[in-house]
Amino acid sequence: MQIRLGASTCVVASNAAVAKEIFKTQELNFVSRPEFGASEYFIYRGSRFVTAPYGDYWRFMKKLCMTRLLAVPQLDRFADIRDEEKVKLVESAMSCAREGKLCDLSSEFTAFSNNTICRMAMSTRCSGSDNDAHQIEGIVKTCLMLAGKLSVGDILGPFRFLDFSGNGKKLVEALKLYDQLVESILKEHQEKAA
């Protein structure tokens, strides 16, 4: 299905067979994705991967992800970490059930994801007493909410530089907060390693 939103034309894959055709067979025809309004506000715009134009950088990043980051042997190395974090997730949910309290599964799964990724990348949990996981969750939700909003530039391409709603400015502020939080976690990790 094809949808036209002002100056932008979008293709919607309506079933699995069409999605396979797009992402496997016709990959080169669909690999360069348009930049929508929010992408111009991303802090590390030049190093993006998902919306990078097809070329040497995109091929290198795809190869890196497939052979190093997401390769089966690499993921198998971290099976114990994933299992430990799953146990912690279930224990937390069971603790809420025993106490008769409501369990915020959204926060629990966010903490699970954050801790799993942090342990795989930095050998430490990122949700500690200072509540880093909840800060990251809030910032990520804010970024996704702001980035997902339709902007004037998405509809009227030439007016992309106008930020009538102020969402671009809010997104930049949220991304800077996220960057500062990740930097502090990395600095903490480096200090522990030294």
N, C-alpha and C positions, 0 to 999 in steps of 0.2 A: 504494500500500500504506500502511496506517495502522498505526502501532506505538504502544502505550501504555506509557510508562515511569513507573509510579507516578502522580504528579499531572500529568505532562506527556503530551500527545498529539503525536506526530510523524507527518508525512506524508513518504513516500519516493517520489520520482519514479523509476519503474522503467524508463522508456525515453525516448527523445528527444521523441516526440510528446507525452507527458504533461508533460515538462519545459517544452516550448514552450507548452503550454496554461497551465501554472502561471505562467511568467515573462512571457508576452506577453498572452494573451487575458484571463486571470484575475488579472493583476498586482495590482490593488487589493485583492483578497480575500486575497492571500498576502504583501503587502508588509510588514506588521508581524510581525516574527519574535519569538518568545519569548526572554527573556534566560535563558540557562542559568547554572548556578552560578558559573562563572569570570568572567562579565561584570561582576559587582558589584565585582570587585577591580581593574578597569582604572583606570589613573591618570586619564585624560581621559574619564571616563565620560560626562559631559554633552555631549561633542562627538563622540561616536561616530557613524558613518554606517551601517555594515552592519546593526546591530541597532536603529537609531533607529526610533521609531514613525512611521507615516505621518503626514505633516503638512507645514507650510511648510518646516521645516528639511530634512526628507528630500527634498522636491521641489527645493529650492534646491541641495542637495549633488549630487543626481542630474544636474541641469541643468549645474552647474559641471563635473562629471566628464565628461559627454558632450560639452559644447561647448568646453571649454578644455583639460582634462587629457588626454582620450582621443580628441579629434577628429583626423581623418585629417591635416589640415594641420599640426597640432601635432606629431603623431608623425612626419610626413615631415621636419620640421625637424631631427629628431635621428637621421635615417637614417645619417649619417656616423659619429656616435658609436657607434651599435649595430654598424656594420660594423667599426670599429676595435677595439671590445671583443671581437667575434667572432674577429677575427684574433689578438688576444692570447690568447684561450682556446685556439684551435687550436695556436698556437705553443707554449703551455705544455704541452699534451697531447703534441705531437710531441717536445718536449724530454725529457719523461719517457720516451717510447718510445725515443728515440735512446740515452739513458743506461741503458735497461733497468730503470728504476725503476717502481714502482707509481704510478699516477696516481689521486689521490682526486678523482673527478669531482664528488662532492657539494660539496666545498670549492671546486673550480674553478668550478662553476656558481653557487654562492653569491657568490663574488668577482665573477664576470661580471655577475650581477644587481645586486649592490651598486654596482659601479663604473659600470654603465650608468645606474642611477637617480641616483647621486650626480653624475655628469657632466651628466645632463640637468637636474638641479635646482640644482646648485651650481658647475658647470663645473670640477670637480676629481674625481679618482679618490679613493675613500674607503679603498682598501686600499693602504697605503704601508708604510714600513719599520716602523711601530709596530703593524702587524698588525690594523688596525681591522676588516677584513672577517672575520677569524677570530673576533674578539670578538663582532661582530654576529651571526655565524652561530651561535655557541654560545648567546648570549642568546635569539635567535629560536627555536632548537630547544627550549631549556628552557621558554620561554613557551608554545609550541605543545603541548609534552608536558603541561605542567601545566594549561593551559586545556582540553585535550582529555579530561582525566580526568573520569569521572563523579563528581559530588558528591552528598551526601545531599540537598541542596536540589533537585537535578534529579529525584529520585525522590519525596521527601517535601517538597513545596513549603513548608509552614509552617516547616520546619526549615532553610530556606535560610541563615539567619544563622549556623548552626553550622559550624565548619570542623574536623571531627574529624580529618582526615588532615593538616592543616597545609598543604595545597596552596595555599590562598588566600594565606597569609602568604608562602610561597615565590614565588608568582606576583607579588605586590606588590614583593618584593625584586628579582626579575629585571626587572620593568618599570621600576623605579627605576634599575637599572644601565643598561638600554637607553636610558632618557631622558637619563642623565648622559653616556653615550657620544655620542649624537646631538647633545646640547648642545655637547659639546667639539668635535665635528666642525664644527658650525655656527659656533661662536666662532672656530675656526681659519680658516674660510673668510672670515668677516667681517674678521678681522685682515689676511688676505692682500689683500682687496679695498680696504682703507683705505690 
